[in-house]
Amino acid sequence: MVNFKKLLFQDNTGKYVIAQPPNLPVYTMLVGIIGSHIVATGKLHTFFELLFFGAAFLWSYLEIRFGEAGVRRIMGVLVMIGIFVSRLI
């Protein structure tokens, strides 16, 4: 039987990963979200949207490729799917 708790919440060394401080792409995503809500239209709004998209793409790629725990990798996949689906709608 598969131990999902061990699979999802442990890193490569066997330590449990509960929380991790945000990295630079997460802060950049926040700047993009806040900026796009403050500036309603125009080129600056488009810049903030692209800033958010680029940071979200980078963060999700890094989590998929180098995430410490399975939960982080799953979050990376979900964010990657979400940002591409949001561009299609």
N, C-alpha and C positions, 0 to 999 in steps of 0.2 A: 504494500500500500504506500502511496506517495504522501510524504509529509509536506503539505502545502505551506505550513508555517515556516518550516526550514527552507523550503525552496524560494519563498517570496521575500522573507525578511532577514536572511543572513547574507553577509558579503562573502567574498572569496576566502577570508581567513576564518570564517565560522562565527564572527561576532554579529550580534543582532543590530540591524540598522533601524532605528526608530525615527530619527529626525536628522536633517542635515541642513546647514545654513544655505540660503540661496546663493547661486553663483551669478556672475556678471550678466549672462543672457537673461536671467529672470528680472533683474533690475532694469535692463534695457527694454524688456517687454512692458514693464510697468510705465516707463517713460513714454513708450509708443501708445499705450492705451490711454493714458491721461492726456497726452498731447492731442490725440485724435478726437477726444471728447471735448477738449477746450476749443480747438480750431475746427469749426464746422465744415468749411469748404475750402477749396483752393489747393494750391501746390503744397502748402505747408501741411495740410490735412493728409494729402497723398504721401508726403514724406513720412509722417508719423505712422501711417498704416503700413508702409513698406518697412519701416524700422521695426515695428511689431512683428511683421511676417518673417523678416530675416532673423530676428532674435529667437522667435518661437521655433523656426526651422532648425537653427543651430542648436538650441537647447535640446530639442527632441532627438536630433541626430546624436548628440553627445550622450544622452541618456540611453538611447538604444544601443549604441556601440560600447560605451564605457560605464554604464550604470552599475552601481555597487550591488544593488539588490534587484530581485525580480520585479518588485512593485515599481521601482523607478523605470525599468525597461518597459513595462506595460504602460506607464504614464507617458513615456516618450512616444510609443506607438499611437496611443490615443490622441495625443496632441498633434502628431504628424498627420494623422487621418483628419482630424478636426480642422486644421488650418487649410488643407487642400479642399475639403468639402465646402468650407466657408467661402473659398474663392470661386467655386463653381456655382454657388447659389446666388 
